[in-house]
């Protein structure tokens, strides 16, 4: 039994669940997520076991407080955190020789969109959802003690980047190092020129990839706000095409996203033209993620081929952007 499995099993006793409740692993990424089933009460929920050292309890509670505000104002359908018996929503649980923070969320029905489907209409809707999130963030007075990470060039691609150095990614040899180094330099220059003024930078979800969207009929639900933090508004589009940035459909998806965005909030032509910069920023960040997260099945499946694909995208981008 892994440490995460032991933590998940021990956590069940902290909630209003019966002794028959079980926790089944469904996903491993930054954290481990379990489906909780309680046949005695008919309860189904999602239990998130946090990775040690990634987010502290204050950061996690800040995430939940933004989700509370979004639900209260009807901005987006996001899961509710379920309090433990002692009233805490971020519960510290010790098992397997370690202590981890856990959060139990209500279960939301829906299916993850597939990149093999025609996603144009979905990205138009996602653009509107993104704009609604951003409009809320612009007007929402973050409560005292609110603390979330900052996603910018230094924290994403710098020496002490949150997900490791892209230079340590799988398959990064001398040629890849030179090419991606040029990409990094160009991204740094363009992002500095783009700026971090409030019209372009604020509180974002920061992980709106397909795995974090649940489609149920005509509704799109948003889950996993674990990476929410301060970044560029346009970064939310880049996260939505995570791991399939080289798909030929991406330019059309960008146009659909921008079209949907403008139904809710302004988006200048100059900003829309910079979407590809954020796609490449995210892609280079994911090279680091794949290299540093070989415990995650998704990273294992991508391997060094992901770096090769990134190099192809970099060559195309650098031929048009300086």
Number of C-alpha atoms within 10 A of each C-alpha: 6 8 16 24 19 16 23 28 18 15 24 22 14 16 15 14 20 15 11 11 19 17 21 15 16 11 15 18 16 19 17 19 24 23 19 24 19 17 14 11 12 9 15 18 19 23 26 23 26 25 18 13 7 13 17 16 16 14 20 23 21 21 21 20 16 20 21 16 16 19 15 11 9 11 16 20 17 23 22 16 22 19 17 19 13 9 11 14 20 21 21 17 19 16 16 13 8 12 16 22 21 24 23 26 22 16 17 19 9 14 16 15 18 10 13 7 8 12 18 17 13 19 25 22 22 25 28 22 22 28 26 20 19 25 17 18 17 15 8 13 9 15 10 7 10 15 17 20 15 19 21 20 18 13 16 22 25 15 12 11 17 18 20 23 21 28 20 16 24 22 17 20 11 8 10 17 17 13 17 22 15 16 24 19 12 17 22 18 13 15 18 12 9 15 12 16 9 11 12 16 19 18 25 26 23 24 25 25 18 19 16 16 21 20 17 13 8 8 12 21 20 23 21 19 20 21 21 23 21 19 21 26 24 25 25 26 27 25 22 26 23 18 20 14 21 16 11 9 14 18 14 13 22 24 18 21 26 29 18 22 23 15 16 17 16 12 17 10 9 9 13 15 11 14 20 20 21 21 25 20 23 23 28 26 23 27 30 23 23 27 25 18 19 16 13 17 13 15 20 13 12 16 17 18 12 21 25 16 16 23 21 12 18 21 14 11 16 15 8 7 12 12
